[in-house]
């Protein structure tokens, strides 16, 4: 991430065995590649779940306003999308200063995608 913020997922490292399977996947026959790819993803998910269930694995709790969520999303976006998000953030900031709630704006924007 650009701003140096790290998430719980940034600390996850798959096992050496899993990396071995990923490396050699292209050398298997095509009909076995699909099955092995599913197995690899399953094992990766299983390792991730084990990782986040550890007691020493804690997530930093952050404020969860729509503005904060969108600002956090920005750091992981391609530049073109980040510029579009900047325009939305600016618009939301202006609306908040005018008394409108950014959460209401987000809900109305996301509501358009549901239809």
N, C-alpha and C positions, 0 to 999 in steps of 0.2 A: 504494500500500500504506500501511496505517496507520502502521507503525513506521518508514517512510522507507527500508526496504530496497529496493534496486533490483536488477532482474535484467537479464540481457543483452537480454531482449525489451523492456524498458522503453526502451532506447536506440534501438530500431529505428524508423525513420521511412520509410514507403513513399514512392515517388517522386511528384512533382507530377502526372505523367501518370496514374499509377494513381489518385490522388485525383480527378482530373478524370473518369475513367471511372466511378468510384463515384458521383460527384455526378450525372452525367447518365444513369445506368442506368434510373431510373424513366421517362425520356422516350422510351425505345426501345419498339418494339412488343413485346407479351408473349412472343411466340415467340423473339425475339432476346434478351430479357432473361436467360433461362436460360443461353443459350450465352455471353453476355457475362459473366454472373456467374461461370461456371466459369472463363472466361479470366482474369478479375480475380483470383480466388483462386489460380489457377496462377501468375500473374505475381507476386502477393504472396509466395507460397511461394518462388518462384525468387529474389526480392529478399532474402527473409529468409535463405535459404541462402548467398547471396553475402555478406550482412552478417556472418554468424557465421563464415565462412571467412576473413575478414580477419585478418591477423596481429595487428593492434592490438586486436582484439576478444577480451578475456579474461574469463573468468568467475571470480569470487571463489570459491575452494574452501571449502566449509563442511563441518562435521562432519555425517555422514549417519546419525544414529541415528533410529529411528522417532519419538522425542520431538521432535527438531529438525525433522524433516519436517512433523510435525503442527503444530508451533508456527508454522512458515513458512506453512503452508496457512491457518492461522487468520486471518492479516492480509488475505487476499483473499476471505474469505467474508462472506455476509450475516450480520447480527447474530444471527439465530435459529440459524443453523448454527454460528456461532462459539460460542454458549452451549452447544450440544450437544457440540461438540468440547472445550470447557473441562471438561465433566463427564468425558469420556473421558480427557483429560490428567490430571485430578485422580486418577482411578481408577488410571491407569498409574503415576503418581507414588507413590501409596500402595502399589501392588503391588511397585514397585522397592524401596521402603524396607523392605518385608517379605521381600525376597529373590527375588521373581519377576522375570523378565526381560521388559521391555516388548516386545522383538522377538518373543518367543514369544506374547505376548498378541495382538500385531498379526497374526501369522500365523494364529493360531486364529480371530480375528475375520474376517479376509479369506477364510479357508478356508470359512466358512459361506456366502459369496457365490458360491463356485464351484459349489455343488450346486444 
